Amino acid sequence: MKKIALLLIAIFTFSFGAKFDLQPSYNLILNTNEGNATIVDNDSFIVGSSGVVTRKLKDGSKTIIARAVVTQKRDGYANLRFEVFDQLKQPALPLPNILPQAGDEVILNYMYNRSLIITPNKEIYDQVTKAFNHITFIHPDIVAAYLSYEYKPNPSRADFRKMCALNAAGLIFIALDGEAVFADCGSFEILQSFKTGEISYYEVPFYTRIKDIDSVFWKFDGAKISNYNKYYNKLLDR
Protein backbone atom coordinates (compact mmCIF):
# COMPACT_ATOMS: atom_id res chain seq x y z
CA MET A 1 0.00 0.00 0.00
CA LYS A 2 2.86 2.34 0.89
CA LYS A 3 4.50 1.68 -2.50
CA ILE A 4 1.26 2.54 -4.31
CA ALA A 5 0.92 5.81 -2.39
CA LEU A 6 4.52 6.74 -3.21
CA LEU A 7 3.93 5.99 -6.88
CA LEU A 8 0.88 8.25 -6.98
CA ILE A 9 2.83 11.09 -5.38
CA ALA A 10 5.65 10.60 -7.90
CA ILE A 11 3.17 10.82 -10.78
CA PHE A 12 1.88 14.11 -9.41
CA THR A 13 5.41 15.49 -9.03
CA PHE A 14 6.41 14.49 -12.56
CA SER A 15 3.30 16.06 -14.06
CA PHE A 16 4.02 19.41 -12.45
CA GLY A 17 7.20 19.80 -14.47
CA ALA A 18 5.20 22.19 -16.67
CA LYS A 19 5.79 25.83 -15.86
CA PHE A 20 3.27 28.44 -14.79
CA ASP A 21 4.65 31.93 -14.43
CA LEU A 22 2.43 34.76 -15.67
CA GLN A 23 4.23 37.96 -14.80
CA PRO A 24 2.45 41.35 -14.54
CA SER A 25 1.85 42.94 -17.95
CA TYR A 26 1.51 46.72 -18.27
CA ASN A 27 -0.63 47.98 -21.16
CA LEU A 28 -2.22 51.26 -22.26
CA ILE A 29 -5.88 51.33 -23.32
CA LEU A 30 -6.20 52.29 -26.98
CA ASN A 31 -9.97 52.83 -27.01
CA THR A 32 -13.11 51.97 -25.06
CA ASN A 33 -16.67 51.09 -26.04
CA GLU A 34 -19.57 50.35 -23.66
CA GLY A 35 -17.67 48.60 -20.90
CA ASN A 36 -15.02 47.10 -23.16
CA ALA A 37 -11.58 48.17 -24.34
CA THR A 38 -8.79 47.35 -26.76
CA ILE A 39 -5.08 47.06 -26.00
CA VAL A 40 -2.07 45.86 -28.00
CA ASP A 41 -1.65 42.09 -27.66
CA ASN A 42 1.50 40.38 -26.37
CA ASP A 43 2.50 36.91 -25.18
CA SER A 44 2.65 37.78 -21.47
CA PHE A 45 -1.11 37.41 -20.87
CA ILE A 46 -3.80 35.00 -22.06
CA VAL A 47 -7.58 34.91 -22.49
CA GLY A 48 -9.04 34.81 -19.01
CA SER A 49 -6.23 36.83 -17.43
CA SER A 50 -7.48 39.61 -15.21
CA GLY A 51 -6.06 42.79 -13.81
CA VAL A 52 -6.78 46.34 -12.80
CA VAL A 53 -7.21 49.64 -14.62
CA THR A 54 -5.31 52.55 -13.09
CA ARG A 55 -5.78 56.28 -13.62
CA LYS A 56 -2.97 58.78 -13.11
CA LEU A 57 -4.17 61.70 -11.00
CA LYS A 58 -3.10 65.34 -11.25
CA ASP A 59 -0.74 65.02 -8.28
CA GLY A 60 1.10 62.18 -10.04
CA SER A 61 -0.34 59.38 -7.92
CA LYS A 62 -2.34 56.46 -9.37
CA THR A 63 -5.63 54.94 -8.30
CA ILE A 64 -7.40 51.73 -9.29
CA ILE A 65 -10.69 52.54 -11.03
CA ALA A 66 -11.86 49.17 -12.43
CA ARG A 67 -11.13 45.50 -12.93
CA ALA A 68 -10.38 44.14 -16.42
CA VAL A 69 -10.59 40.65 -17.92
CA VAL A 70 -9.10 39.56 -21.27
CA THR A 71 -11.95 38.20 -23.41
CA GLN A 72 -10.29 37.82 -26.83
CA LYS A 73 -6.90 38.01 -28.58
CA ARG A 74 -6.90 38.57 -32.32
CA ASP A 75 -4.86 40.23 -35.09
CA GLY A 76 -2.35 41.81 -32.73
CA TYR A 77 -4.94 43.24 -30.34
CA ALA A 78 -6.70 42.06 -27.19
CA ASN A 79 -10.21 42.88 -26.02
CA LEU A 80 -11.00 43.57 -22.38
CA ARG A 81 -14.18 43.55 -20.32
CA PHE A 82 -14.47 46.00 -17.45
CA GLU A 83 -15.87 45.06 -14.04
CA VAL A 84 -16.23 46.83 -10.71
CA PHE A 85 -13.09 46.49 -8.61
CA ASP A 86 -14.28 45.87 -5.08
CA GLN A 87 -11.32 44.04 -3.51
CA LEU A 88 -10.31 47.13 -1.57
CA LYS A 89 -13.88 48.00 -0.62
CA GLN A 90 -14.30 49.82 2.68
CA PRO A 91 -17.75 50.31 4.26
CA ALA A 92 -16.96 53.96 5.04
CA LEU A 93 -15.72 54.79 1.54
CA PRO A 94 -17.61 54.75 -1.78
CA LEU A 95 -16.34 52.74 -4.74
CA PRO A 96 -14.73 54.97 -7.40
CA ASN A 97 -17.24 56.06 -10.02
CA ILE A 98 -14.72 56.68 -12.81
CA LEU A 99 -15.05 55.01 -16.20
CA PRO A 100 -11.84 53.76 -17.90
CA GLN A 101 -10.76 55.66 -21.00
CA ALA A 102 -8.04 55.68 -23.63
CA GLY A 103 -4.65 56.31 -22.06
CA ASP A 104 -5.44 54.59 -18.76
CA GLU A 105 -3.08 51.76 -17.83
CA VAL A 106 -4.12 48.13 -17.45
CA ILE A 107 -2.02 45.82 -15.28
CA LEU A 108 -2.84 42.23 -16.28
CA ASN A 109 -1.88 39.05 -14.38
CA TYR A 110 -2.51 41.14 -11.29
CA MET A 111 -1.46 39.43 -8.03
CA TYR A 112 -0.71 36.21 -9.92
CA ASN A 113 2.27 35.61 -7.63
CA ARG A 114 -0.16 34.65 -4.80
CA SER A 115 -2.69 31.82 -4.89
CA LEU A 116 -5.24 29.95 -2.81
CA ILE A 117 -4.63 26.20 -2.91
CA ILE A 118 -7.22 23.41 -2.91
CA THR A 119 -5.84 19.87 -2.69
CA PRO A 120 -7.44 16.62 -1.52
CA ASN A 121 -4.66 15.61 0.88
CA LYS A 122 -1.43 16.75 2.50
CA GLU A 123 0.85 14.71 0.24
CA ILE A 124 -0.42 16.49 -2.88
CA TYR A 125 -0.36 19.85 -1.06
CA ASP A 126 3.34 19.33 -0.28
CA GLN A 127 4.13 18.33 -3.87
CA VAL A 128 2.33 21.31 -5.37
CA THR A 129 3.91 23.92 -3.09
CA LYS A 130 7.32 22.42 -3.81
CA ALA A 131 6.78 22.30 -7.58
CA PHE A 132 5.58 25.92 -7.80
CA ASN A 133 7.88 27.46 -5.21
CA HIS A 134 7.90 30.83 -7.03
CA ILE A 135 4.23 31.28 -6.07
CA THR A 136 3.16 32.23 -2.55
CA PHE A 137 0.34 29.87 -1.59
CA ILE A 138 -2.12 31.02 1.05
CA HIS A 139 -2.24 28.22 3.60
CA PRO A 140 -5.55 26.33 3.41
CA ASP A 141 -5.98 26.70 7.17
CA ILE A 142 -6.68 30.41 6.62
CA VAL A 143 -9.52 29.64 4.22
CA ALA A 144 -10.78 26.80 6.43
CA ALA A 145 -10.85 29.06 9.50
CA TYR A 146 -13.09 31.49 7.63
CA LEU A 147 -15.37 28.65 6.47
CA SER A 148 -15.58 27.26 10.00
CA TYR A 149 -16.51 30.69 11.38
CA GLU A 150 -19.19 31.05 8.69
CA TYR A 151 -20.43 27.43 9.05
CA LYS A 152 -19.69 26.79 5.36
CA PRO A 153 -18.39 23.24 4.74
CA ASN A 154 -19.09 23.74 1.00
CA PRO A 155 -17.16 26.87 -0.12
CA SER A 156 -18.67 28.83 -3.02
CA ARG A 157 -17.04 31.01 -5.64
CA ALA A 158 -18.00 34.01 -3.53
CA ASP A 159 -16.19 32.52 -0.52
CA PHE A 160 -13.02 31.95 -2.51
CA ARG A 161 -13.20 35.43 -4.07
CA LYS A 162 -13.53 36.95 -0.62
CA MET A 163 -10.52 35.02 0.66
CA CYS A 164 -8.50 36.02 -2.41
CA ALA A 165 -9.33 39.65 -1.74
CA LEU A 166 -8.48 39.43 1.96
CA ASN A 167 -5.17 37.72 1.21
CA ALA A 168 -4.16 39.70 -1.91
CA ALA A 169 -4.22 36.61 -4.14
CA GLY A 170 -5.10 36.57 -7.83
CA LEU A 171 -5.16 32.81 -8.42
CA ILE A 172 -6.74 29.65 -7.12
CA PHE A 173 -5.06 26.27 -7.62
CA ILE A 174 -7.33 23.20 -7.61
CA ALA A 175 -6.00 19.64 -7.72
CA LEU A 176 -8.44 17.11 -9.19
CA ASP A 177 -8.28 13.44 -10.07
CA GLY A 178 -6.13 13.24 -13.21
CA GLU A 179 -5.81 17.01 -13.60
CA ALA A 180 -4.89 20.17 -11.76
CA VAL A 181 -5.56 23.78 -12.74
CA PHE A 182 -4.63 27.35 -12.04
CA ALA A 183 -7.72 29.56 -12.40
CA ASP A 184 -8.26 33.28 -12.06
CA CYS A 185 -9.76 33.88 -8.64
CA GLY A 186 -12.20 36.48 -9.92
CA SER A 187 -13.54 34.94 -13.12
CA PHE A 188 -12.67 31.28 -12.34
CA GLU A 189 -11.43 31.06 -15.93
CA ILE A 190 -8.88 28.23 -16.21
CA LEU A 191 -5.54 29.75 -17.16
CA GLN A 192 -3.52 26.54 -17.35
CA SER A 193 -4.15 22.86 -16.67
CA PHE A 194 -1.78 19.99 -15.93
CA LYS A 195 -2.22 16.24 -16.30
CA THR A 196 -1.73 14.44 -12.99
CA GLY A 197 -2.04 10.98 -11.50
CA GLU A 198 -4.89 9.39 -9.61
CA ILE A 199 -5.76 10.62 -6.13
CA SER A 200 -5.49 7.92 -3.46
CA TYR A 201 -7.69 9.54 -0.80
CA TYR A 202 -9.67 12.70 -0.16
CA GLU A 203 -10.26 15.18 2.61
CA VAL A 204 -13.26 17.49 2.24
CA PRO A 205 -13.80 20.31 1.63
CA PHE A 206 -10.01 20.21 1.01
CA TYR A 207 -6.78 19.46 2.85
CA THR A 208 -6.54 21.54 6.02
CA ARG A 209 -5.48 20.99 9.61
CA ILE A 210 -8.81 22.46 10.72
CA LYS A 211 -11.16 19.52 11.03
CA ASP A 212 -14.93 19.13 11.04
CA ILE A 213 -16.19 22.36 9.47
CA ASP A 214 -19.80 22.24 10.60
CA SER A 215 -23.00 23.73 9.24
CA VAL A 216 -26.06 25.01 11.11
CA PHE A 217 -29.65 23.96 10.65
CA TRP A 218 -30.88 27.34 9.39
CA LYS A 219 -28.49 27.30 6.41
CA PHE A 220 -30.29 25.25 3.78
CA ASP A 221 -27.27 25.32 1.43
CA GLY A 222 -24.81 24.12 4.04
CA ALA A 223 -24.51 20.44 3.13
CA LYS A 224 -21.02 18.96 3.29
CA ILE A 225 -19.26 18.00 0.05
CA SER A 226 -19.89 14.35 -0.80
CA ASN A 227 -17.89 14.15 -4.05
CA TYR A 228 -14.72 16.25 -4.14
CA ASN A 229 -14.09 16.03 -7.90
CA LYS A 230 -17.69 16.62 -8.92
CA TYR A 231 -17.98 19.63 -6.62
CA TYR A 232 -14.87 21.46 -7.79
CA ASN A 233 -15.46 20.66 -11.45
CA LYS A 234 -18.89 22.27 -11.10
CA LEU A 235 -17.29 25.27 -9.41
CA LEU A 236 -15.11 25.59 -12.52
CA ASP A 237 -18.22 25.40 -14.78
CA ARG A 238 -17.29 22.00 -16.23
LINZIKA-V258407 format. One record per pair of residues at least 24 apart in sequence whose ideal C-beta (glycine too) atoms are under 10 Angstrom apart, sorted by the first residue. I is the first residue (numbers start at 1). J is the second residue. D is the distance in whole Angstrom. If there is no record, write none. Layout:
i: [I I]
j: [J J]
d: [D D]
//
This chain:
i: [1 4 4 5 5 5 5 6 7 7 7 8 8 8 8 8 8 8 8 8 8 9 9 9 9 9 9 9 10 10 11 11 11 11 11 11 12 12 12 12 12 12 12 12 12 12 12 12 12 12 13 13 13 13 13 13 13 13 14 14 14 14 14 15 15 15 15 15 15 15 15 15 16 16 16 16 16 16 16 16 16 16 16 17 17 18 18 18 18 18 18 19 19 19 19 20 20 20 20 20 20 20 20 20 20 20 20 20 20 21 21 21 21 21 21 21 22 22 22 22 22 22 22 22 22 22 22 22 22 23 23 23 23 24 24 24 24 24 24 24 24 24 25 25 25 25 25 25 25 25 25 25 26 26 26 26 26 26 26 27 27 27 27 27 27 27 27 27 27 27 28 28 28 28 28 29 29 29 29 29 29 29 29 29 29 29 30 30 30 30 31 31 31 32 32 32 32 32 32 32 32 33 34 35 35 35 35 35 35 35 36 36 36 36 36 36 36 36 37 37 37 37 37 37 37 37 37 37 37 37 38 38 38 38 38 38 39 39 39 39 39 39 39 39 39 40 40 40 41 41 41 41 41 41 41 41 41 42 42 42 42 43 44 44 45 45 45 45 45 45 45 45 46 46 46 46 46 46 46 46 46 47 47 47 47 47 47 47 48 48 48 48 48 48 48 48 48 49 49 49 49 49 49 49 49 49 49 49 49 50 50 50 50 50 50 50 50 50 50 50 50 50 50 50 50 50 50 51 51 51 51 51 51 51 51 51 51 51 51 51 52 52 52 52 52 52 52 52 52 52 53 53 53 53 53 53 53 53 53 53 53 53 54 54 54 54 54 55 55 55 55 55 55 55 55 56 56 56 62 62 62 63 63 64 64 64 64 64 65 65 65 65 65 65 65 65 66 66 66 66 66 66 66 67 67 67 67 67 68 68 68 68 68 68 69 69 69 69 69 70 70 70 70 70 70 71 71 78 78 80 80 81 82 83 83 85 85 85 86 86 87 87 87 87 87 87 87 87 87 87 88 88 89 109 109 109 109 110 110 110 110 111 111 111 111 111 111 111 111 111 111 112 112 112 112 112 112 112 113 113 113 113 114 114 114 114 114 114 114 114 115 115 115 115 115 115 115 115 115 115 116 116 116 116 116 116 116 116 116 116 116 116 116 116 116 116 116 116 117 117 117 117 117 117 117 117 117 118 118 118 118 118 118 118 118 118 118 118 118 118 118 118 118 118 118 119 119 119 119 119 119 119 119 119 119 119 119 120 120 120 120 120 120 120 120 120 120 120 120 120 120 120 120 121 121 121 121 121 121 121 121 122 122 122 122 123 123 123 123 124 124 124 124 124 124 124 125 125 125 125 125 125 126 127 127 127 128 128 128 128 128 129 131 131 132 132 132 135 135 135 135 136 136 136 137 137 137 138 138 138 138 138 138 138 138 138 139 139 139 140 140 140 140 140 140 140 141 141 141 141 142 142 142 142 143 143 143 143 143 143 144 144 144 144 144 144 144 144 145 145 145 145 146 146 147 147 147 147 147 147 148 148 148 148 148 148 149 150 150 150 150 150 151 151 151 151 151 151 151 151 152 152 152 152 152 152 152 152 153 153 153 153 153 153 153 153 153 153 153 154 154 154 154 154 154 154 154 154 154 154 154 154 155 155 155 155 155 155 155 156 156 157 157 157 157 157 157 157 159 160 160 160 160 161 161 161 161 172 172 172 174 174 174 174 174 174 174 175 175 175 175 175 175 176 176 176 176 176 176 176 177 177 177 177 177 178 179 179 179 181 181 181 181 183 183 183 188 188 188 189 189 190 190 190 193 199 199 202 202 202 203 204 204 205 205 206 206]
j: [200 198 200 121 123 200 201 123 197 198 200 121 123 124 127 196 197 198 199 200 201 121 123 124 126 127 197 200 127 197 127 178 195 196 197 198 119 123 124 126 127 128 131 175 180 194 196 197 198 199 124 126 127 128 130 131 196 197 127 131 195 196 197 127 131 178 179 180 194 195 196 197 124 127 128 130 131 132 175 180 194 195 196 131 194 131 180 192 193 194 195 131 132 134 192 112 115 131 132 134 135 171 173 181 182 191 192 193 194 109 112 113 132 134 135 192 46 49 108 109 110 112 113 170 171 182 184 191 192 108 109 112 113 51 107 108 109 110 111 112 113 170 49 51 70 78 106 107 108 109 110 112 51 54 105 106 107 108 109 51 53 68 70 78 80 104 105 106 107 108 102 103 104 105 106 53 68 80 82 100 101 102 103 104 105 106 77 78 102 103 101 102 103 80 82 99 100 101 102 103 104 79 82 66 80 81 82 83 99 100 68 71 72 79 80 81 82 100 66 68 78 79 80 81 82 100 101 102 104 106 72 77 78 79 80 102 68 70 77 78 79 80 105 106 108 76 77 78 70 72 73 74 75 76 77 78 79 73 76 78 108 73 108 109 70 73 78 106 108 109 112 191 70 73 78 108 109 184 189 191 192 71 72 73 78 79 189 191 183 184 186 187 188 189 190 191 192 73 78 80 108 109 110 112 170 184 187 189 191 80 81 83 106 107 108 109 110 111 112 170 171 184 185 186 187 189 191 80 85 105 106 107 108 109 110 111 112 170 184 186 85 87 88 105 106 107 108 110 111 170 80 82 83 85 98 99 100 101 104 105 106 107 100 104 105 106 107 96 98 99 100 101 103 104 105 103 104 105 104 105 107 96 98 88 96 98 107 110 95 96 97 98 99 100 101 104 95 96 98 99 100 104 106 100 106 110 186 187 100 104 106 107 108 110 108 184 186 187 189 106 108 109 184 187 189 187 189 106 108 106 108 187 106 186 187 110 165 186 161 165 111 161 162 164 165 166 168 170 185 186 165 168 165 170 171 184 191 168 170 184 186 136 164 165 167 168 169 170 171 185 186 169 170 171 182 184 185 191 168 169 170 171 138 164 167 168 169 170 171 185 164 167 169 170 171 172 173 182 183 185 140 142 143 155 160 161 163 164 167 169 170 171 172 173 174 183 185 206 143 169 171 172 173 174 175 206 207 143 155 160 172 173 174 175 176 180 181 183 205 206 207 208 228 232 235 173 174 175 176 180 199 202 203 206 207 208 228 174 175 176 177 199 200 201 202 203 204 205 206 207 228 229 232 175 199 200 201 202 203 206 207 203 207 208 209 199 200 201 207 175 180 196 197 199 200 207 173 175 203 206 207 208 207 175 180 196 173 175 180 194 196 173 180 194 171 173 182 169 171 173 182 167 168 169 169 171 173 163 164 166 167 168 169 171 172 173 167 208 209 203 205 206 207 208 209 210 207 208 209 210 166 167 208 210 167 172 205 206 208 210 205 206 207 208 209 210 211 213 208 209 210 213 210 213 205 206 208 210 213 214 208 210 211 212 213 214 213 213 215 216 219 222 213 214 215 216 217 218 219 222 205 213 214 215 216 219 221 222 204 205 212 213 214 215 219 222 223 224 225 204 205 213 215 219 221 222 223 224 225 226 231 235 205 206 213 225 231 232 235 221 235 185 186 187 188 235 236 237 205 185 186 188 235 185 186 187 188 232 235 236 206 228 229 232 233 235 236 199 206 207 228 229 232 228 229 230 232 233 236 238 202 228 229 232 233 229 229 233 238 232 233 236 238 235 236 237 235 236 237 236 237 236 237 238 236 228 229 227 228 229 228 228 231 231 232 231 232]
d: [9 10 7 10 7 6 9 9 8 10 9 10 8 9 10 9 5 6 7 5 10 10 5 7 9 6 8 9 9 8 10 10 9 7 3 8 10 8 6 10 5 8 8 8 8 9 5 5 9 9 10 10 5 9 8 7 9 9 10 10 10 9 8 9 9 10 9 8 5 5 5 7 10 7 7 9 4 7 10 8 6 10 8 8 9 9 10 8 9 5 9 10 9 9 9 9 10 9 6 9 8 9 9 10 6 8 5 10 8 10 9 9 9 6 8 10 7 7 8 4 10 5 9 9 9 9 10 7 8 10 6 8 8 8 6 7 5 7 9 7 8 10 8 8 10 10 8 7 4 6 9 10 9 9 6 8 6 8 10 9 10 9 10 8 9 10 7 5 8 7 8 6 7 6 8 7 9 8 10 6 7 5 7 5 8 6 8 10 6 9 9 5 10 9 8 8 6 6 6 10 9 10 9 9 9 7 5 9 9 9 10 8 10 6 6 6 7 10 9 7 9 7 4 8 7 6 9 8 8 8 10 5 7 6 7 9 9 9 7 5 8 6 10 6 9 7 6 7 9 10 5 8 8 5 5 4 10 9 9 8 9 10 8 7 6 8 7 9 4 6 10 10 7 8 9 9 9 10 9 6 8 7 7 6 8 9 8 9 8 6 10 6 9 3 7 5 10 10 9 10 5 5 9 8 9 7 9 8 7 9 9 8 10 10 7 8 6 9 9 7 10 5 8 5 6 8 9 9 10 10 6 5 4 6 4 9 9 8 10 10 6 9 10 9 7 5 9 5 9 10 8 7 10 8 9 9 5 9 5 7 5 8 9 7 5 8 7 8 6 10 8 8 9 5 8 9 8 8 10 8 10 7 8 7 8 10 9 9 9 5 9 4 8 6 9 7 10 8 8 8 5 9 9 10 10 8 7 9 8 10 5 9 7 9 9 8 7 5 8 9 7 10 10 10 9 10 10 9 9 7 9 9 10 8 9 10 10 9 9 8 9 9 9 8 4 9 8 10 10 9 8 10 8 7 9 9 9 10 5 10 9 10 8 10 9 6 6 3 8 8 10 9 5 6 9 8 9 8 10 9 8 9 7 8 7 6 4 6 7 9 9 9 6 7 4 6 5 7 9 8 8 9 6 10 6 10 6 6 7 6 10 7 4 7 9 10 7 10 9 10 9 8 5 8 8 8 9 8 9 8 7 7 5 7 9 10 10 10 8 4 8 10 9 7 9 8 8 4 10 8 9 10 9 6 5 10 10 10 6 8 8 5 9 7 4 6 8 10 7 6 6 9 9 9 7 7 6 7 6 9 5 8 5 9 9 10 8 9 9 5 8 8 9 7 9 7 10 8 10 9 5 9 10 9 10 9 7 6 7 10 10 9 10 9 10 8 9 10 7 8 9 9 9 8 9 9 7 7 8 9 5 9 6 10 9 10 10 8 9 10 9 6 6 4 8 8 10 5 5 6 9 7 9 9 8 10 9 8 7 9 8 8 9 4 8 4 9 6 9 10 6 9 10 10 7 10 9 8 5 10 9 6 9 8 5 7 9 9 10 10 9 9 8 6 5 5 10 9 6 6 9 7 10 7 10 8 9 7 8 6 9 4 7 6 10 7 8 4 7 9 6 9 8 10 7 7 6 6 5 10 7 10 6 8 9 9 9 10 8 8 8 9 9 10 6 6 9 10 10 6 10 8 8 6 6 10 9 10 9 9 9 10 10 5 9 8 7 8 9 9 10 10 9 8 5 10 6 7 9 10 9 8 5 10 10 9 9 9 10 9 10 7 10 9 6 10 7 6 7 9 9 6 9 8 10 8 8 9 5 8 8 6 8 8 9 10 9]
//
